[in-house]
Structure formats: structure tokens, C-alpha cells
Amino acid sequence: MLHVIGDIHGQFNKLQTLLQKQGLVSEQGDWIGEEQDKLLFVGDFFDRGEGGIEALDLAMHLYAQNHAEVLLGNHECFILGVLFFPDFVIEDLQLTMKEHWLNIGGNESDLNRIRDKHISFLLNSPFMLKKGDTLFTHADSTLYLKYGNSVQEVNEQLSQLLHDKKADQYAFIVEAFADRLCLSS
């Protein structure tokens, strides 16, 4: 069975409690669920709460045990943008990347505790995943449509943007995640 979890937003204790009550992880964070089961984290480990780093550490630990997969959400892109370009001014808002991040609930504690291992893991995580006939993404954003016609193409192009480490591209990704697919009947 695939268990999908998103939008943790720094609420590590709630995440840990949920996973323990479901019989998926031990108090130490080790996998105790069924061997064939997996977790899929669909982004937004950070901001609003103080446990973003702990939540990401747990996901990384479960990933290393081959019991989790991780997709990037806008808050992962945002914290990377703040790390690399805190003083970059987002023209539409007339705020620096860091000011905007703080306004949406950015947590200085996570920013101060993020390490190279976290940055590397995030930079190498995909934006989309297809399992069978089901496509998983963080959001119903039109962002994905701008970067390819397949899961592989979208992941490669967005990953390249993150690895290029250009301030305007990070600002664009963060803002573009807010463009939603509004389907009417």
C-alpha cells in the first residue's frame, strides 16, 4: 500500500504521532510497517511550524530504508531560494526572497539548521512521480505544464533550474507554484 502525506509544514510531532499510530514507524523513526508498503511525501516539509528539519530528516531516513519517496513542493523550493538568494528582490512584490518567505511563515530555526545533506537531498528530489496510472504532484499548479510533456521531462527541466542556482529562476518557481489549474464544469 502507498501512504501519501503532504503539507507537514513543520509539524513534526504530529507527523510522527500519525505514523506511529498507523503502525508505520517506531518511536525512533524506523520503518515497522509492511515490507511492501511505502510512504510518499508530496512536499511542504517547511514553514509555519518549527519541526521542518526533523520532518525532512525522518523522510530522508525512511527513503534510505527504501520505504519512502519524496516530491518537492513550493516550500522546499522557497527555503532553497532563501538559502542561496536571501536578498534577491522579487519585483512583483518588492520584497526580498527572505522577507517574502518570512511573510508566508518561514521559520528561521529551519533556515539555521539546514545542512548540506538536506540541500543535496532536496536538489536531487523529483517534482512529479507516476505510479501505475496515478500521477502524483505537490499541487494543481500550471508550473508543471511549462516544463515538459512527460514526468521525466518535467523532473529533468525543473531539477536543472534548481541546480543552475539563478535567483530569478527560484523566484519564478516559487511564484509559479501559486498558479492553479482552475477547471470549471
MOFENCOR-V112591 format. One record per residue. N is the residue number from 1. PHI is phi in whole degrees, -180 to 180 (999 if undefined). Layout:
n | phi
N | PHI
N | PHI
//
This chain:
n | phi
1 | 999
2 | -102
3 | -106
4 | -108
5 | -135
6 | -140
7 | 53
8 | -72
9 | 45
10 | 77
11 | -93
12 | -59
13 | -60
14 | -66
15 | -61
16 | -61
17 | -61
18 | -59
19 | -66
20 | -69
21 | -64
22 | -84
23 | 71
24 | -102
25 | -134
26 | -83
27 | -60
28 | -85
29 | 91
30 | -87
31 | -68
32 | -129
33 | -74
34 | -60
35 | -59
36 | -82
37 | -79
38 | -145
39 | -103
40 | -125
41 | -91
42 | -104
43 | 98
44 | 65
45 | -76
46 | -103
47 | 79
48 | 80
49 | -123
50 | -97
51 | -112
52 | -63
53 | -65
54 | -64
55 | -64
56 | -66
57 | -58
58 | -63
59 | -61
60 | -65
61 | -63
62 | -69
63 | -63
64 | -64
65 | -85
66 | 64
67 | -123
68 | -152
69 | -128
70 | -132
71 | -108
72 | -85
73 | -115
74 | -64
75 | -72
76 | -69
77 | -62
78 | -66
79 | -66
80 | -64
81 | -60
82 | -68
83 | -63
84 | -83
85 | -139
86 | -61
87 | -99
88 | -68
89 | -88
90 | -82
91 | -57
92 | -60
93 | -102
94 | 55
95 | -130
96 | -73
97 | -55
98 | -68
99 | -61
100 | -63
101 | -61
102 | -64
103 | -64
104 | -96
105 | 106
106 | -55
107 | -116
108 | -57
109 | -60
110 | -64
111 | -61
112 | -75
113 | -104
114 | -70
115 | -120
116 | -56
117 | -63
118 | -69
119 | -61
120 | -60
121 | -62
122 | -65
123 | -62
124 | -108
125 | -95
126 | -80
127 | -98
128 | -136
129 | -150
130 | -115
131 | -122
132 | 61
133 | -96
134 | -109
135 | -100
136 | -113
137 | -140
138 | -74
139 | -145
140 | -87
141 | -89
142 | -75
143 | -51
144 | -60
145 | -67
146 | -79
147 | -122
148 | 146
149 | -112
150 | -140
151 | -58
152 | -61
153 | -64
154 | -62
155 | -61
156 | -65
157 | -69
158 | -69
159 | -61
160 | -62
161 | -60
162 | -65
163 | -70
164 | -67
165 | 51
166 | -113
167 | -57
168 | -65
169 | -70
170 | -64
171 | -62
172 | -63
173 | -60
174 | -59
175 | -73
176 | -68
177 | -60
178 | -79
179 | -76
180 | -104
181 | -81
182 | -104
183 | -97
184 | -111
185 | -88
//
